[in-house]
Amino acid sequence: MEAATQYCRLGEARLHDGMQGVYIRDKHLILLDSRLCGVQLCCVLAHEISHARHMDAGCHVDKWVERRADQEAALMLIDTMEYAYAETVYEGNIVGMARELNVLPWVIEAYRERLHDDPTLAML
């Protein structure tokens, strides 16, 4: 599966219907909305990279595929020690933690879900 992401192309376009990014499997292409910038761009790209790794078909395939993509994006973007620091400093406040870690709030939520699913991550 890793080889598939090696050859995935990246492009941008003005996406519609609230879409920020999409992986198009038959074209091996990740398209990101051209209006994204900074933190948004990074978070959406990580999410779409997860779809490309798994060669997911279609857009919003199902809630489990989207959940997996969110969690994998969170693991790509968040360092365990930095998360622990932010959790302590911001007393679990998602918005404060997201600002500290330079991610969107949904990434913090996905990281928390992943910690719930696999508590050994907290020990890394």
C-alpha positions in Angstrom: 0.0 0.0 0.0 2.9 2.4 0.7 3.9 2.3 -3.0 0.5 3.7 -4.0 1.1 6.9 -2.0 4.5 7.3 -3.6 3.0 8.0 -7.0 0.0 10.0 -5.8 -0.2 13.4 -7.4 -1.3 16.5 -5.5 -3.4 19.3 -7.0 -5.6 22.1 -6.0 -9.0 23.3 -7.3 -11.9 25.3 -6.0 -13.9 22.5 -4.5 -17.7 22.7 -3.9 -20.3 21.4 -1.5 -18.1 22.2 1.5 -15.4 19.8 0.5 -11.9 20.7 1.5 -10.1 17.8 0.0 -10.6 14.6 -1.9 -8.6 11.6 -2.9 -9.5 10.3 -6.4 -8.4 6.7 -6.5 -8.5 6.0 -10.3 -6.4 9.1 -11.0 -4.0 8.6 -8.0 -4.7 12.2 -7.2 -5.3 14.3 -4.0 -7.2 17.5 -4.7 -7.2 20.2 -2.1 -9.4 23.2 -2.1 -7.4 26.2 -3.3 -8.9 28.4 -0.6 -7.2 26.4 2.2 -4.1 27.8 3.8 -1.8 27.1 6.8 -3.1 24.8 9.4 -6.2 23.9 7.4 -4.1 22.8 4.4 -1.8 20.7 6.5 -4.6 18.9 8.4 -6.7 18.2 5.3 -3.7 17.0 3.4 -2.8 14.5 6.2 -6.4 13.3 6.1 -6.3 12.7 2.3 -2.9 11.0 2.5 -4.5 8.5 4.8 -7.2 7.9 2.1 -4.5 7.5 -0.5 -2.5 5.0 1.6 -5.5 2.8 1.9 -6.6 3.5 -1.7 -10.1 4.4 -0.4 -12.8 4.6 -3.1 -15.1 7.5 -3.3 -15.8 10.5 -1.2 -17.0 10.0 2.4 -17.0 6.2 1.9 -18.4 5.6 5.4 -18.0 6.9 8.9 -15.4 4.2 9.8 -13.2 5.1 6.9 -13.4 8.8 7.7 -12.7 8.1 11.3 -9.6 6.1 10.4 -8.4 8.9 8.1 -9.0 11.5 10.9 -7.1 9.4 13.4 -4.2 8.6 11.1 -4.0 12.3 10.2 -3.8 13.1 14.0 -1.0 10.6 14.4 0.9 12.2 11.5 0.5 15.7 13.0 0.7 15.4 16.7 3.7 14.4 18.8 2.8 12.4 21.9 4.9 14.5 24.3 3.6 17.8 22.9 0.1 16.5 23.2 0.7 15.6 26.9 2.1 19.1 27.5 -0.9 20.8 25.8 -3.4 18.6 27.6 -1.9 19.7 30.9 -1.4 23.4 30.1 -4.9 23.9 28.6 -6.6 21.5 31.0 -8.1 19.6 28.1 -9.5 22.6 26.3 -9.7 21.5 22.7 -9.4 24.9 21.1 -6.4 25.9 23.2 -4.7 22.6 22.5 -5.4 22.9 18.8 -3.7 26.4 18.7 -0.8 25.1 20.7 -0.2 22.1 18.5 -1.0 24.0 15.2 -3.8 21.7 14.2 -7.6 22.1 13.8 -9.8 21.1 16.7 -11.1 18.0 14.8 -7.5 16.7 14.9 -7.4 16.9 18.7 -10.7 15.1 18.9 -9.4 12.3 16.5 -6.2 12.0 18.6 -8.3 11.6 21.7 -10.4 8.9 20.1 -7.3 7.1 19.1 -5.9 7.3 22.6 -9.2 5.9 23.8 -8.9 3.0 21.3 -5.2 2.4 22.0 -4.1 3.7 25.4 -0.5 2.5 24.8 0.0 5.6 22.6 0.2 7.6 25.8 3.2 5.6 26.9 5.3 6.3 23.8 
